[in-house]
Amino acid sequence: MDLRDLEWLVALDATGHVTDTAAALGTTQPTLSRTVARVEAELGTRLFERLPHGVATTPDGDLVVQASRELVDRWRRLRAELDGRLDPDGGVVRLAFLDSMATSLVPRLLRAFHEDAPRARVVLRQEPNHDILADLRSGAAELAVTSPRPEGPFAWLPLQEERLVVVVPPTHRWARRRRLRVAELADEPLVTTPVGFGFRAIVDTLLAEAGVVGDVAFESADLATIEGLVAAGLGVALVPQQLAGASGTVGIPVDAAGARRTVGLTWRSDRRLAPPAARLLGFVRARRRAGDL
């Protein structure tokens, strides 16, 4: 028994005539009759009583036809929902992104994409890098704005490079410095992200290259919160330059070639993107080529 069989049972119940139903379905009367007989044999019960002027359902037939109608209706709704989700102009895209991109890059991209594809719907997940990668692996996210470039079966499109600076309270002895060496952070309480975060890996690498073991005083998953903790006098921090000064801190450039992070768009390279996600990826690529990011 397949979906077509169920559709034919529902149609036959609606008309009550084998000949009329066969004509409406674009088949022959013998073909429809054989289908009904096959389904009755499979279920082990008679579904239709043959009458002089047509057919009528038996009590078992009422039960089967009602279930068939529900299954056919649910299948049609499923197809309509999938068609809507997969429509490149009006479907659904699942996008994950770093917390630090929540007020800058991501809103700019989404505003521009909405103008280009106003019927498309983007479902957002704002989370740390390790959760983003887990969502990409599971399929909970199709595209992600993250840093650094992930290892494994992921494609990567760089979007922007951010310079890192040391932020200090305005009353700090370094507040008037024009440049700092990473090694100078050795004796300062450090505010940074927890171990396992992509940004923490960048900070730890910078410290290790300078021979410094960071004295971590506070940890936060949110870079804006970290900048606020520094403004409150709870330590110093390495953050992207655009966050410096948000809460009154002073940003000081770092004399280290690696004091940068690259933010990019990533997706699974071993899976084909659904049409709406491919549409967003193509849009971002075009914006990047045009220098509009």
Kinemage of the C-alpha trace (Angstrom):
@kinemage 1
@onewidth
@group {chain A} dominant
@subgroup {mainchain}
@vectorlist {calphas} color= white
{ca met a 1} P 0.000 0.000 0.000
{ca asp a 2} L 1.370 3.432 -0.914
{ca leu a 3} L 0.241 7.049 -0.812
{ca arg a 4} L -1.426 6.787 -4.213
{ca asp a 5} L -3.554 3.910 -2.936
{ca leu a 6} L -4.693 6.023 0.013
{ca glu a 7} L -5.537 8.943 -2.289
{ca trp a 8} L -7.622 6.635 -4.465
{ca leu a 9} L -9.549 5.279 -1.474
{ca val a 10} L -10.374 8.823 -0.364
{ca ala a 11} L -11.475 9.784 -3.885
{ca leu a 12} L -13.668 6.695 -4.257
{ca asp a 13} L -15.362 7.393 -0.932
{ca ala a 14} L -16.043 10.980 -2.036
{ca thr a 15} L -17.776 10.037 -5.328
{ca gly a 16} L -19.229 6.621 -4.495
{ca his a 17} L -18.799 5.541 -8.124
{ca val a 18} L -15.896 3.507 -9.490
{ca thr a 19} L -16.277 4.731 -13.086
{ca asp a 20} L -16.499 8.427 -12.174
{ca thr a 21} L -13.595 8.142 -9.722
{ca ala a 22} L -11.389 6.371 -12.280
{ca ala a 23} L -12.089 9.108 -14.826
{ca ala a 24} L -11.276 11.855 -12.293
{ca leu a 25} L -8.036 10.094 -11.363
{ca gly a 26} L -7.000 9.597 -14.976
{ca thr a 27} L -7.005 5.799 -14.746
{ca thr a 28} L -9.276 2.953 -15.859
{ca gln a 29} L -12.113 1.325 -13.960
{ca pro a 30} L -10.368 -2.122 -13.879
{ca thr a 31} L -7.167 -0.560 -12.556
{ca leu a 32} L -9.025 1.196 -9.751
{ca ser a 33} L -10.999 -1.942 -8.907
{ca arg a 34} L -7.816 -4.039 -8.760
{ca thr a 35} L -6.209 -1.445 -6.468
{ca val a 36} L -9.146 -1.534 -4.065
{ca ala a 37} L -9.128 -5.354 -4.085
{ca arg a 38} L -5.389 -5.440 -3.404
{ca val a 39} L -5.710 -3.032 -0.454
{ca glu a 40} L -8.625 -5.043 0.955
{ca ala a 41} L -6.560 -8.225 0.671
{ca glu a 42} L -3.595 -6.561 2.379
{ca leu a 43} L -5.741 -5.295 5.260
{ca gly a 44} L -7.776 -8.479 5.478
{ca thr a 45} L -11.177 -6.808 5.392
{ca arg a 46} L -13.737 -5.524 2.933
{ca leu a 47} L -13.691 -1.719 2.617
{ca phe a 48} L -16.482 -1.060 0.093
{ca glu a 49} L -19.841 -2.716 -0.490
{ca arg a 50} L -20.724 -2.970 -4.180
{ca leu a 51} L -24.221 -1.561 -4.708
{ca pro a 52} L -26.392 -1.393 -7.868
{ca his a 53} L -25.629 2.293 -8.358
{ca gly a 54} L -22.118 2.572 -6.893
{ca val a 55} L -20.183 1.701 -3.755
{ca ala a 56} L -20.425 2.540 -0.051
{ca thr a 57} L -17.903 2.075 2.712
{ca thr a 58} L -18.254 -0.677 5.269
{ca pro a 59} L -17.652 0.104 8.965
{ca asp a 60} L -14.048 -1.033 8.481
{ca gly a 61} L -13.926 1.037 5.328
{ca asp a 62} L -15.032 4.141 7.257
{ca leu a 63} L -12.079 3.631 9.614
{ca val a 64} L -9.574 3.100 6.789
{ca val a 65} L -10.837 5.993 4.667
{ca gln a 66} L -10.716 8.400 7.620
{ca ala a 67} L -7.135 7.379 8.411
{ca ser a 68} L -6.234 7.611 4.722
{ca arg a 69} L -7.687 11.115 4.522
{ca glu a 70} L -5.602 12.221 7.544
{ca leu a 71} L -2.426 10.699 6.107
{ca val a 72} L -2.975 12.263 2.686
{ca asp a 73} L -3.727 15.661 4.223
{ca arg a 74} L -0.648 15.469 6.448
{ca trp a 75} L 1.523 14.505 3.481
{ca arg a 76} L 0.244 17.453 1.468
{ca arg a 77} L 0.896 19.841 4.363
{ca leu a 78} L 4.380 18.386 4.732
{ca arg a 79} L 5.104 18.947 1.054
{ca ala a 80} L 3.820 22.520 1.266
{ca glu a 81} L 5.932 23.217 4.362
{ca leu a 82} L 9.049 21.739 2.756
{ca asp a 83} L 8.488 23.680 -0.447
{ca gly a 84} L 8.260 26.833 1.651
{ca arg a 85} L 11.415 26.020 3.617
{ca leu a 86} L 13.411 25.165 0.510
{ca asp a 87} L 12.273 28.087 -1.622
{ca pro a 88} L 15.475 30.086 -2.288
{ca asp a 89} L 13.506 33.349 -2.209
{ca gly a 90} L 11.194 32.625 0.705
{ca gly a 91} L 12.561 29.663 2.622
{ca val a 92} L 14.341 29.303 5.945
{ca val a 93} L 18.075 29.712 6.651
{ca arg a 94} L 19.609 28.578 9.951
{ca leu a 95} L 22.501 30.904 10.847
{ca ala a 96} L 24.723 30.715 13.929
{ca phe a 97} L 27.071 33.510 14.944
{ca leu a 98} L 29.451 34.649 17.660
{ca asp a 99} L 28.152 36.856 20.463
{ca ser a 100} L 30.716 39.501 19.508
{ca met a 101} L 29.124 39.835 16.053
{ca ala a 102} L 25.651 40.513 17.460
{ca thr a 103} L 25.797 44.306 17.131
{ca ser a 104} L 28.061 44.730 14.109
{ca leu a 105} L 28.602 42.399 11.175
{ca val a 106} L 25.548 40.164 11.513
{ca pro a 107} L 22.917 42.944 11.686
{ca arg a 108} L 24.488 44.634 8.638
{ca leu a 109} L 24.401 41.417 6.646
{ca leu a 110} L 20.854 40.559 7.661
{ca arg a 111} L 19.534 44.023 6.872
{ca ala a 112} L 21.077 43.899 3.392
{ca phe a 113} L 19.900 40.327 2.791
{ca his a 114} L 16.364 41.209 3.863
{ca glu a 115} L 16.323 43.970 1.256
{ca asp a 116} L 17.499 41.471 -1.374
{ca ala a 117} L 15.220 38.573 -0.322
{ca pro a 118} L 12.380 40.032 1.783
{ca arg a 119} L 10.422 36.747 1.955
{ca ala a 120} L 13.359 34.701 3.274
{ca arg a 121} L 13.404 33.924 6.994
{ca val a 122} L 16.674 33.581 8.919
{ca val a 123} L 16.589 31.599 12.180
{ca leu a 124} L 19.438 32.811 14.404
{ca arg a 125} L 21.577 31.052 17.025
{ca gln a 126} L 23.896 33.329 19.039
{ca glu a 127} L 26.514 31.219 20.810
{ca pro a 128} L 30.232 30.547 21.407
{ca asn a 129} L 32.466 29.015 18.784
{ca his a 130} L 32.434 25.432 20.111
{ca asp a 131} L 28.621 25.371 20.185
{ca ile a 132} L 28.541 26.792 16.661
{ca leu a 133} L 30.717 23.944 15.383
{ca ala a 134} L 28.519 21.390 17.152
{ca asp a 135} L 25.434 22.892 15.490
{ca leu a 136} L 27.100 22.808 12.072
{ca arg a 137} L 27.979 19.151 12.575
{ca ser a 138} L 24.454 18.225 13.668
{ca gly a 139} L 22.694 20.335 11.039
{ca ala a 140} L 21.068 22.675 13.570
{ca ala a 141} L 22.914 25.479 11.741
{ca glu a 142} L 23.690 25.607 8.019
{ca leu a 143} L 25.889 28.706 7.964
{ca ala a 144} L 27.896 30.357 10.721
{ca val a 145} L 29.799 33.582 11.336
{ca thr a 146} L 32.719 32.517 13.490
{ca ser a 147} L 36.438 32.714 14.264
{ca pro a 148} L 38.960 31.233 13.840
{ca arg a 149} L 38.662 29.090 10.717
{ca pro a 150} L 37.451 25.669 11.871
{ca glu a 151} L 39.304 22.463 11.197
{ca gly a 152} L 37.534 19.535 9.565
{ca pro a 153} L 34.967 19.328 6.756
{ca phe a 154} L 34.212 23.044 6.667
{ca ala a 155} L 34.441 25.622 3.899
{ca trp a 156} L 35.524 29.139 4.843
{ca leu a 157} L 34.876 32.614 3.469
{ca pro a 158} L 36.835 35.355 5.300
{ca leu a 159} L 34.662 38.394 5.946
{ca gln a 160} L 36.737 40.804 8.026
{ca glu a 161} L 39.996 41.010 9.942
{ca glu a 162} L 39.957 42.641 13.356
{ca arg a 163} L 42.937 44.163 15.133
{ca leu a 164} L 43.235 43.251 18.801
{ca val a 165} L 44.092 45.846 21.418
{ca val a 166} L 44.651 45.833 25.159
{ca val a 167} L 41.866 47.675 26.956
{ca val a 168} L 42.542 49.276 30.336
{ca pro a 169} L 40.542 51.538 32.669
{ca pro a 170} L 41.083 55.252 32.006
{ca thr a 171} L 42.904 55.574 35.353
{ca his a 172} L 45.370 52.776 34.580
{ca arg a 173} L 49.079 53.631 34.408
{ca trp a 174} L 49.079 52.474 30.756
{ca ala a 175} L 46.180 54.679 29.688
{ca arg a 176} L 48.494 57.105 27.868
{ca arg a 177} L 50.660 54.445 26.249
{ca arg a 178} L 50.704 54.314 22.467
{ca arg a 179} L 51.766 50.680 22.204
{ca leu a 180} L 52.283 47.644 24.407
{ca arg a 181} L 54.223 44.408 24.190
{ca val a 182} L 52.301 41.237 25.035
{ca ala a 183} L 55.027 40.343 27.554
{ca glu a 184} L 53.986 43.354 29.654
{ca leu a 185} L 50.703 41.589 30.467
{ca ala a 186} L 52.531 39.074 32.664
{ca asp a 187} L 51.861 40.941 35.905
{ca glu a 188} L 48.338 42.165 35.142
{ca pro a 189} L 45.037 40.506 36.131
{ca leu a 190} L 43.484 39.378 32.862
{ca val a 191} L 39.825 39.305 31.889
{ca thr a 192} L 39.073 36.950 29.014
{ca thr a 193} L 36.790 34.244 27.675
{ca pro a 194} L 36.688 30.703 29.156
{ca val a 195} L 38.917 27.888 27.956
{ca gly a 196} L 37.391 26.219 24.903
{ca phe a 197} L 36.249 29.457 23.302
{ca gly a 198} L 37.808 30.360 19.944
{ca phe a 199} L 38.791 33.812 21.178
{ca arg a 200} L 40.491 32.333 24.251
{ca ala a 201} L 42.641 30.215 21.919
{ca ile a 202} L 43.810 33.385 20.140
{ca val a 203} L 44.650 35.096 23.448
{ca asp a 204} L 46.439 32.045 24.834
{ca thr a 205} L 48.509 31.730 21.660
{ca leu a 206} L 49.578 35.374 21.854
{ca leu a 207} L 50.565 34.987 25.501
{ca ala a 208} L 52.437 31.739 24.869
{ca glu a 209} L 54.388 33.239 21.985
{ca ala a 210} L 55.495 36.052 24.332
{ca gly a 211} L 56.415 33.577 27.080
{ca val a 212} L 53.605 34.770 29.342
{ca val a 213} L 51.341 32.714 31.577
{ca gly a 214} L 48.174 34.774 31.882
{ca asp a 215} L 46.893 35.616 35.363
{ca val a 216} L 43.188 35.188 34.598
{ca ala a 217} L 41.079 37.078 37.136
{ca phe a 218} L 37.641 36.888 35.473
{ca glu a 219} L 36.098 34.983 32.581
{ca ser a 220} L 33.052 35.852 30.496
{ca ala a 221} L 31.598 34.376 27.327
{ca asp a 222} L 30.729 37.863 26.054
{ca leu a 223} L 33.451 40.229 24.800
{ca ala a 224} L 31.308 43.310 25.483
{ca thr a 225} L 30.936 42.172 29.097
{ca ile a 226} L 34.710 41.699 29.288
{ca glu a 227} L 35.229 45.298 28.163
{ca gly a 228} L 32.751 46.414 30.846
{ca leu a 229} L 34.590 44.472 33.557
{ca val a 230} L 37.815 46.186 32.549
{ca ala a 231} L 36.096 49.579 32.741
{ca ala a 232} L 35.094 48.653 36.304
{ca gly a 233} L 38.767 48.219 37.195
{ca leu a 234} L 38.767 44.412 37.451
{ca gly a 235} L 41.721 43.828 35.137
{ca val a 236} L 42.914 44.335 31.569
{ca ala a 237} L 41.878 42.463 28.436
{ca leu a 238} L 42.667 41.765 24.820
{ca val a 239} L 39.603 42.518 22.690
{ca pro a 240} L 38.823 43.504 19.090
{ca gln a 241} L 39.620 47.166 18.539
{ca gln a 242} L 36.005 48.125 17.773
{ca leu a 243} L 34.995 47.219 21.351
{ca ala a 244} L 37.536 49.518 22.980
{ca gly a 245} L 35.992 52.542 24.655
{ca ala a 246} L 32.429 51.231 24.695
{ca ser a 247} L 32.298 51.518 28.502
{ca gly a 248} L 35.001 54.154 28.855
{ca thr a 249} L 38.065 51.938 28.501
{ca val a 250} L 41.218 52.943 26.639
{ca gly a 251} L 42.423 50.730 23.789
{ca ile a 252} L 46.184 50.347 23.281
{ca pro a 253} L 47.634 48.698 20.150
{ca val a 254} L 49.678 45.536 20.703
{ca asp a 255} L 53.132 45.091 19.216
{ca ala a 256} L 52.538 41.545 17.923
{ca ala a 257} L 51.868 40.344 14.379
{ca gly a 258} L 49.348 37.789 15.623
{ca ala a 259} L 47.215 40.330 17.466
{ca arg a 260} L 44.394 39.913 14.970
{ca arg a 261} L 41.455 37.658 14.427
{ca thr a 262} L 39.755 36.804 11.160
{ca val a 263} L 35.990 36.475 11.201
{ca gly a 264} L 34.470 34.412 8.429
{ca leu a 265} L 31.443 32.567 7.167
{ca thr a 266} L 31.664 28.782 7.386
{ca trp a 267} L 29.531 25.818 6.348
{ca arg a 268} L 29.825 22.069 5.885
{ca ser a 269} L 31.870 21.272 2.778
{ca asp a 270} L 30.650 17.667 2.670
{ca arg a 271} L 26.941 18.538 2.398
{ca arg a 272} L 24.961 20.422 -0.194
{ca leu a 273} L 23.376 23.560 1.203
{ca ala a 274} L 19.617 23.895 0.963
{ca pro a 275} L 18.538 26.520 -1.613
{ca pro a 276} L 17.777 29.296 0.939
{ca ala a 277} L 21.182 28.852 2.645
{ca ala a 278} L 22.911 28.745 -0.753
{ca arg a 279} L 21.089 31.971 -1.624
{ca leu a 280} L 22.426 33.686 1.513
{ca leu a 281} L 25.942 32.363 0.864
{ca gly a 282} L 25.862 33.673 -2.699
{ca phe a 283} L 24.637 37.039 -1.457
{ca val a 284} L 27.462 37.296 1.102
{ca arg a 285} L 30.038 36.318 -1.532
{ca ala a 286} L 28.766 39.034 -3.850
{ca arg a 287} L 28.858 41.648 -1.075
{ca arg a 288} L 32.399 40.625 -0.188
{ca arg a 289} L 33.559 40.933 -3.819
{ca ala a 290} L 31.979 44.365 -3.996
{ca gly a 291} L 33.667 45.425 -0.738
{ca asp a 292} L 30.304 46.094 0.950
{ca leu a 293} L 30.868 44.139 4.172
